[in-house]
Amino acid sequence: MRPSESVTVLVAALLVSGCGAEYVDPPPETPVRLQTPACTGNTPPPPMRVPADFTPVEALVCGEKLVGSPRQRPGPYLYTRYRGDFADALTGFARRDRKRNPNCQASVIALPELWLIDQTGGGFIPRYPMDECGTDNIKALNEILALTVVERERRPFPG
């Protein structure tokens, strides 16, 4: 048996034995009320599943990975707008949550606040799918961070 064949057999055996990826149903899709995206000020809406009929044309990222958002850590923050093809990001947001593994050890990193914005200028904060450790799967965020930056500036925290 060639090495590639033995890997295929091992993966198939793991899936049959129940050791493969296990998923849970996503939370129900609820109607999204679009709001004016903002990095500071009013309390942000809770993260929501991206509706199947939502078409983003822009994303606003408030803060940075490892630093967090200005709501988490008041002070000067990075304000960045992205445009481009959101197809890969939407695929990332549509991923199912993984079943929680109680033996999983994970470290949580601070994430920026992310808004998806449609052609009307309204937006919402999308919900990240959960990985097996119960942490955010940020593949969709990484896809957005790879898009074209149309505006970036360091802003002072109001107050």
C-alpha positions as CSV (number, residue, x, y, z in Angstrom):
1,M,0.0,0.0,0.0
2,R,1.4,3.4,-1.0
3,P,1.6,6.1,1.8
4,S,-1.2,8.2,0.2
5,E,-3.5,5.1,0.2
6,S,-2.7,4.4,3.9
7,V,-3.6,8.0,4.8
8,T,-6.9,7.7,2.9
9,V,-7.7,4.4,4.7
10,L,-6.8,6.0,8.1
11,V,-9.0,9.0,7.6
12,A,-11.9,6.8,6.4
13,A,-11.5,4.6,9.5
14,L,-11.5,7.6,11.8
15,L,-14.7,9.0,10.2
16,V,-16.4,5.7,10.5
17,S,-15.3,5.2,14.1
18,G,-16.7,8.6,15.1
19,C,-13.3,10.3,15.5
20,G,-13.9,12.7,12.7
21,A,-15.3,16.2,12.8
22,E,-18.6,16.5,14.7
23,Y,-20.8,19.5,14.1
24,V,-23.8,21.0,15.8
25,D,-26.7,22.8,14.3
26,P,-26.1,26.6,14.0
27,P,-28.3,28.9,16.0
28,P,-31.5,29.9,14.1
29,E,-31.3,32.7,11.6
30,T,-33.0,35.7,13.0
31,P,-34.0,38.9,11.1
32,V,-31.1,41.3,11.0
33,R,-31.8,44.9,11.8
34,L,-29.2,46.9,10.0
35,Q,-27.6,49.8,12.0
36,T,-25.2,52.5,11.2
37,P,-21.7,50.9,11.8
38,A,-19.7,52.6,14.5
39,C,-16.6,51.6,16.4
40,T,-17.5,53.6,19.5
41,G,-20.5,55.1,21.1
42,N,-23.8,53.2,21.4
43,T,-23.8,49.6,22.6
44,P,-23.2,47.4,19.5
45,P,-25.7,44.8,18.5
46,P,-25.1,41.2,19.4
47,P,-23.3,39.1,16.7
48,M,-25.8,37.5,14.3
49,R,-25.7,34.8,11.6
50,V,-25.2,36.3,8.1
51,P,-28.6,36.0,6.3
52,A,-28.5,34.1,3.1
53,D,-29.8,37.1,1.2
54,F,-27.3,39.6,2.6
55,T,-24.7,41.0,0.2
56,P,-21.9,42.9,1.8
57,V,-20.1,45.6,-0.2
58,E,-17.8,46.7,2.5
59,A,-16.5,45.7,5.9
60,L,-15.5,47.9,8.8
61,V,-12.9,46.6,11.2
62,C,-12.5,48.4,14.5
63,G,-9.3,47.5,16.2
64,E,-6.8,44.7,15.5
65,K,-6.3,41.0,16.2
66,L,-4.5,40.5,19.5
67,V,-5.3,44.0,20.5
68,G,-9.1,43.9,20.4
69,S,-11.7,46.6,19.7
70,P,-11.9,50.1,21.2
71,R,-15.0,48.9,23.2
72,Q,-12.8,46.2,24.9
73,R,-9.8,48.4,25.3
74,P,-10.5,52.1,25.2
75,G,-7.8,54.1,23.7
76,P,-6.5,55.0,20.2
77,Y,-7.6,52.3,17.7
78,L,-7.2,51.3,14.1
79,Y,-10.2,52.1,11.9
80,T,-10.1,50.1,8.6
81,R,-12.6,49.8,5.8
82,Y,-12.3,46.9,3.2
83,R,-13.9,46.3,-0.2
84,G,-13.8,43.5,-2.6
85,D,-15.2,40.0,-3.2
86,F,-16.7,38.8,0.0
87,A,-17.6,35.3,-1.3
88,D,-14.8,33.5,0.7
89,A,-15.6,35.4,3.9
90,L,-19.3,34.5,3.6
91,T,-18.4,30.9,3.1
92,G,-16.3,31.2,6.3
93,F,-19.2,32.7,8.3
94,A,-21.6,30.0,7.0
95,R,-19.5,27.2,8.5
96,R,-21.2,25.1,11.1
97,D,-20.1,25.1,14.8
98,R,-17.9,22.2,15.8
99,K,-19.1,20.0,18.6
100,R,-17.4,21.1,21.9
101,N,-14.5,18.9,23.0
102,P,-14.2,19.1,26.8
103,N,-10.5,18.1,26.6
104,C,-9.6,20.9,24.3
105,Q,-7.1,23.5,25.5
106,A,-7.2,26.8,23.7
107,S,-6.0,30.3,24.2
108,V,-8.4,33.1,23.4
109,I,-7.1,36.1,21.4
110,A,-8.6,39.5,21.4
111,L,-10.4,40.3,18.2
112,P,-11.4,43.5,16.5
113,E,-15.1,44.4,16.1
114,L,-16.2,43.6,12.6
115,W,-19.2,45.1,10.7
116,L,-20.5,43.8,7.4
117,I,-22.1,46.6,5.4
118,D,-24.5,46.5,2.5
119,Q,-25.2,48.9,-0.4
120,T,-27.5,51.0,1.8
121,G,-24.7,51.7,4.3
122,G,-26.4,49.7,7.0
123,G,-24.5,46.9,8.7
124,F,-24.4,44.4,11.5
125,I,-21.8,42.4,13.4
126,P,-21.5,38.8,12.1
127,R,-21.3,35.7,14.3
128,Y,-18.2,33.6,13.9
129,P,-18.7,29.8,13.9
130,M,-17.2,28.1,17.0
131,D,-14.4,25.6,16.8
132,E,-14.1,22.4,18.9
133,C,-12.6,24.5,21.8
134,G,-15.5,26.9,21.9
135,T,-13.5,29.7,20.4
136,D,-14.2,31.8,17.3
137,N,-13.2,30.3,14.0
138,I,-11.8,33.4,12.4
139,K,-11.2,32.2,8.9
140,A,-13.8,34.6,7.6
141,L,-12.1,37.5,9.4
142,N,-8.8,36.6,7.8
143,E,-10.5,36.5,4.4
144,I,-11.8,40.1,5.0
145,L,-8.3,41.3,6.2
146,A,-6.9,40.1,2.8
147,L,-9.3,42.4,0.8
148,T,-8.5,45.8,-0.5
149,V,-8.1,48.5,2.2
150,V,-10.0,51.6,1.1
151,E,-9.6,53.6,4.3
152,R,-7.2,53.1,7.3
153,E,-6.4,55.5,10.1
154,R,-5.5,55.5,13.8
155,R,-8.3,57.2,15.6
156,P,-8.4,58.6,19.2
157,F,-10.9,57.1,21.5
158,P,-13.6,59.6,22.2
159,G,-14.1,60.7,25.8
